[in-house]
Amino acid sequence: IATNILPYFNDVELMLAMDNVASMVEPGGVFLHNEVRPAMNEITSAVGLPFAQSRHAVIATVRGASAPLFDSVFIHRKH
């Protein structure tokens, strides 16, 4: 799981990080993150962690807000 850390990496650093993550994930294992960068899908596919699914998760309910706060979560599964 990597949340709220990947936006700090440029595309080269992100590729290196995802290559490291992919080397640690066992076949059938998953990698979960909330990075919405367009390059993420291409990078994770290139390192063997193709996109599997995404979900929207409520992270907080704020009194007086028109809707709860939510985040998108992306799951990649190693084959």
C-alpha positions in Angstrom: 0.0 0.0 0.0 1.3 3.4 -1.0 -0.9 6.4 -0.3 -0.1 10.1 -0.6 3.6 9.5 -1.4 3.8 8.9 -5.1 2.9 12.4 -6.1 6.3 13.6 -4.8 8.1 11.5 -7.4 8.8 12.7 -11.0 8.1 10.2 -13.8 11.7 8.7 -13.7 11.6 8.3 -9.9 8.1 6.9 -10.1 9.3 4.3 -12.7 12.2 3.3 -10.4 9.9 3.1 -7.4 7.3 1.0 -9.2 10.1 -1.4 -10.4 11.1 -1.8 -6.8 7.6 -2.4 -5.7 7.0 -4.9 -8.4 10.0 -6.9 -7.3 8.6 -7.2 -3.8 5.1 -8.2 -4.8 4.6 -12.0 -5.1 2.6 -13.4 -8.1 -1.1 -13.0 -7.3 -0.3 -10.2 -4.9 -1.7 -6.7 -5.1 -0.4 -3.1 -5.0 -2.8 -0.5 -3.8 -2.3 3.3 -4.3 -4.1 6.6 -4.8 -1.9 8.2 -7.4 -4.1 9.6 -10.3 -1.2 10.5 -12.6 -1.9 9.5 -16.2 1.5 7.8 -16.6 0.8 5.5 -13.7 -1.0 2.9 -15.7 1.7 2.7 -18.4 4.4 2.5 -15.8 2.8 -0.2 -13.6 2.0 -2.3 -16.7 5.6 -2.0 -17.9 6.9 -3.4 -14.5 4.4 -6.3 -14.4 1.7 -4.8 -12.1 -1.2 -4.2 -14.5 -4.3 -2.3 -13.4 -7.0 -4.6 -11.9 -9.7 -2.3 -10.5 -10.4 1.0 -8.7 -12.8 2.1 -6.0 -13.9 5.3 -4.4 -13.5 5.2 -0.7 -15.1 7.6 1.8 -12.4 8.9 4.1 -14.4 11.5 6.2 -17.8 12.9 6.7 -17.7 16.7 7.3 -20.7 18.3 9.1 -22.2 21.0 6.8 -20.4 19.7 3.7 -22.5 18.9 0.6 -20.8 15.4 0.3 -18.3 13.3 2.2 -14.7 13.5 1.4 -13.5 10.6 -0.7 -10.4 9.3 -2.4 -9.9 7.0 -5.4 -8.0 3.8 -4.7 -6.3 1.8 -7.6 -5.4 -1.8 -7.3 -2.8 -3.5 -9.5 -2.4 -7.3 -9.4 0.9 -9.1 -10.3 0.4 -12.1 -12.6 
